[in-house]
Amino acid sequence: MSTGEDLNVIPLQKGDSLCLASPDVGLFTRALEQGDWVDEGQLIGLLSRLGRMTPLRAPTGFAGPGRTRAQIASPPPERVLTPVGYGTTLYELVLVPDEGQGEEASLAPDPAPATLTVSAPQSGRFYHRPGPDSPPFLNPDDELQEGTTLGLIEVMKTFAHVSYHPGKGLPDRARMLAWVAEDGAEVHEGDPLLEFEPL
């Protein structure tokens, strides 16, 4: 389990294939599509437990030595909310050869821009602070590192922590520059929440 509210899924080797399994009992939703790529630390779905949505992430090293990503081979579940137990397979993955990864990597932008953004992992109402009279989780010039809480996203009166997770182009340590999304603003999945720069 990573810091904050997020949970890491469990990598399981089944014969020649690699699977990602549920870390807990609940209802699995927001599944990725067949053919999508999964990177270390990536949000790969949500687990509803007792009415609370918990982000599920791919753990570091899940694809094995020398690999940081894999491709989903299985179709998504038929149900929007699929009941799962501990160890239930969520995805079957295909491990591509290293040269395939090199090809894919060459398509990615090379140097990271000086100013980066953190995106919303889901749609909802974004809050900078834990309560109306509380100070914000972050202020400009604050440092971001693994597990730093950035804010809250509310969906139907359920609040999920948004945390900083390095990987996928995000540095291990960074400095917040400014909020992009206003406190209490409606955001959509993928919308930028804040700007930061690498340290």
Buried (B, 14 or more C-beta within 10 A) or exposed (E): EBBBBBBBBBBBEEEEBBBBBBBBBBBBBBBBEEEEBBBBBBBBBBBBEEEEBBBBBBBBEBBEEEBBBBBBBBEBBEEEEBEBEEEBBBBBBBBBEEEEBEEEEEEEEEEEEEEBBBBBBBBBBBBBBBEEEEEBBBEEEBEBBBBBBBBBBBEEEEBBBBBBBBBEEBBEBBBBBEBBBEEEBEBEEEBBBBBBBBE
